[in-house]
Amino acid sequence: MTTSTIPHPGIVSRDQWLAKRKELLAHEKELTRHYDRVNAERRRLPMVKVEKDYIFDGPKGKPSLKELFEDRRQLIVYHFMFDPAWDKGCTGCTGFVDALGDLSLLNKRDTTFAVVSRAPLAKLEAYKAQKGWSIAWFSSFGSDFNYDFHVTLDPKVAPAEYNYRSKAEMAEAKGHTVLMEGEEHGLSVFFELDGDVFHTYSAYARGNESLTDAYRLLDTTPYGRQQDFEESPSGWPQKPTYG
């Protein structure tokens, strides 16, 4: 019998495989329970009032940040890397949008999803048509939005910060490092309350890589998935349930 030189998992009997699979299942269940705990902690995050009146450029006019909500309670913004000087969007961000599933559940959970980039709207529209996308994509060109949410890094505008690290901290970090200048990607969540807009959450770098389906995106919001198994943040009024 010839042993293949191709790298592969070990070969065992069915009983041996089943024993290992059950061992792994216990670890998977613990990972799921930990993920639920982290999601609950995320829902308990306080929020910060957005004081600036950001204006964007979109296919139907110039909406404010509040108008991006489309009269829903929660707004998720994906910060797509697209420098004004580029003719095409970032390949990684392109892969993210390509991987997005059916997000119709978000609207049913009082949540809107939008994409924002710093490139002028004409470039966004051209790239969107080329890719055949139907996403709501807005330009933040000329505003402070990208700088304030740390996805456009320019030391001449503001001290560079990405993924909650300064330039010095990023230089010492292991794993995902960035140049700390130019465009980066991220995701930010906003909440509307009594006519005001609040910033509740932002994630960067690898924190976004699995956020391509409706449930994972809802996990980043204050109301979460709005399902019975979720732990409700203490001190809150009863959060809505949409079925």
N, C-alpha and C positions, 0 to 999 in steps of 0.2 A: 504494500500500500504506500502510495506516494503522499507525503505531507506537503500541502500547498505552501508556497513562500509568500502568499498574499496575507497581509495582516488581517486577523479576524478574531472574534470572541472565542473563548475556550469552548470546546465541544464536550458535553456531559450527557448523562442520562436524563430522561424526562423528570424523574423524581428529584434529581439533583438541581435541575433547572427550576422546578417548582419551589423548592426550599429557598433558593436564592431570590426568586421572584417575590415570595411572601416577605422576605426580609427587606427587599427594596420597597414593597408596598407600604410597610410600616413607616419607612423614611419619607415616602411620598405623602402619606397622610399627615405626618408631622409638618412637612413643608406647607401643605395646604392650610393646616391650622395656624401656622406662623404667618402665612400670607394674610389670613383673615384678621389676625391680631394687628398686623401692620396697617391693614386697610382701616380698621377701627381707630387706630391711633391717628391716621391721616384725616379721618372725618372729624376728629376732635381738635384739629389745628385751629387756632384763632385766625381771623382774617383782618386785612388792612384796607382801609378806604382808599380808593384810587382818586387822587385829588386833581390830576390833569384831565383835560377834556381832549383825548386823543381823537384825531380825525383820520380816516383812511380813504383810499381811492378804490372804488369798486365798480363793477359793470353797470350798476344802477344809480351811481351817484357817489357822494362822499359821506358815508355813514360815520357816526361816532362809535366809540367802543360800546356804549350802552345800546346803540341800534343794532350792533352785531348779534345781540342776544335774540333778536326777532321775537320779543315779548315772552321769552322763556326765562326761567329762574337762574339757570346755570349756563355758562359759556366755556367751552374748551377751545383754546387756540393752539394750533401747532405752528411753531416758528420754523418756517422752511427757509433754508439757506439759499439766498439768491441775491448776490451783490448787484447793485445797479449797473456795474460795468460788464457783468456776464451776459451772455446770450442764452445760456442754458442753466437750469437749476442744478443744485448739488445732486450727485448720483446717489448718495446715501438717503437724502430726503426724498428723492424720486422713488427709490425702492420702498420707503415707508408708505408713501401714498399709494403706490402700486399694490401694496399688501393690505390696504384697508378693506375690511369686509363690509357687510351690510350694516350701515350705521343708523337705520331707521328707528331702532329701539331708543336711541338717544332722544329724539323728539318726543317719543311717548313717555319719556322720563323727565320731561321739562328741561331738556338740555340741548344746546346748539353746538355744532362743531364747525370751526372755521380755520382756514389756513392764512397766515400773514407772512409776507416777505418784504424786504426793503426795496427790491427792484421796482421800477415803474410799472404801472398796470399793463401797458401795452406789451411788455416783455412777458409778464405773467400770463396774459391772455393767449399770446402766441404759443407759449410752451404748453399751456393747458390744452389748447386745441391740438397741438402736435401729439400729446400723450393720450388724447381722448378722454380726459377726466371731466367729471361733473361737480367737483368740489367747489365750495364757496371760498374764493381766494381773493384776498385784499392786499393792496400795497400800503405800506407804512412809510413810503418815501417822503422825506421832508419833515417827519415827525420824530419825537424822542422815544417812541414806543420800543423799538429794538434795543436802544441803548439802556433804557430804564429797566428792561427785563433781561439784560445781560446776554443778548444773542448777537449783537453787533459790538465788537470790542475795539475801541479806539482810545488809546491813552490821552490823545489830545482833547477828547470830549469828556471822559470820566475815567477814574482808575479802573483798570481791567479787573473784572471778576467773572468767573465762570464756574458753574456747579458749586457755588458758595465757597470758592477758593480765590484768594488773591493771586497775583502773578508769582509771588514768592512761594506761596503754599503749593501752587500747581507745579512749580519747578521741582519740589521735593516729593510730589505725589508719585505713586507707582500705578501702573496700569494705564488708563486712558488719560493722556495729556494733550493739551492743545497749545497753539502758538500764542494765545492770548492777544491776538490782533486779527481783525477781520470778522467774517461771518461764522456763526456757530448755530447749532440747532437746539431746540428745546420745546417744552410744552407748558402752557400756563392755563390756570383755571380761575374763573371769575364768577362772582355771585351777585345777584341783584337783590337789594333789600330796601323797601320804601323809597324807591327812585334813585338810590345811590348804588354805585358799583364798587365791589370789594375784590381784592386779590386774595385767593385762598391757598394757592399751591403752584409751584413750578418745579419741573424736573428737567434734567439735562443729561447729555452724554448717554450712557447705557441705560439710564432710567427710562428712556423712551422706547427701547427696542422691542418690547412686547405689547405696546399699547396700540394695536392695530385692529382690535375688535371692540364692539360696543360695550361688553361687560368690563373689559380691562380699562377702557376709557372712563366708564362710570365709576370705577374704583378710585379714580383720582379726584372725584368731586365730593363736596360736603354731604350730599344726600346718598352717595354710593349707588348700589344696584337697586335699592328700595325693595329688598326681598326679606322674607321673614327671618332667615338665618342670621342676618346681620345684627350686630350689637349696636343699639342706638346710643349715641353720645349722651352721657348723663347731663341733666340740666336743660336739655333741649325740649321744646314742645314736640309733640308727636310729628315725625317727618311724614311727608305724603307717601301714599302707596298708590301706584298707578296700575297695578295688576300684573 
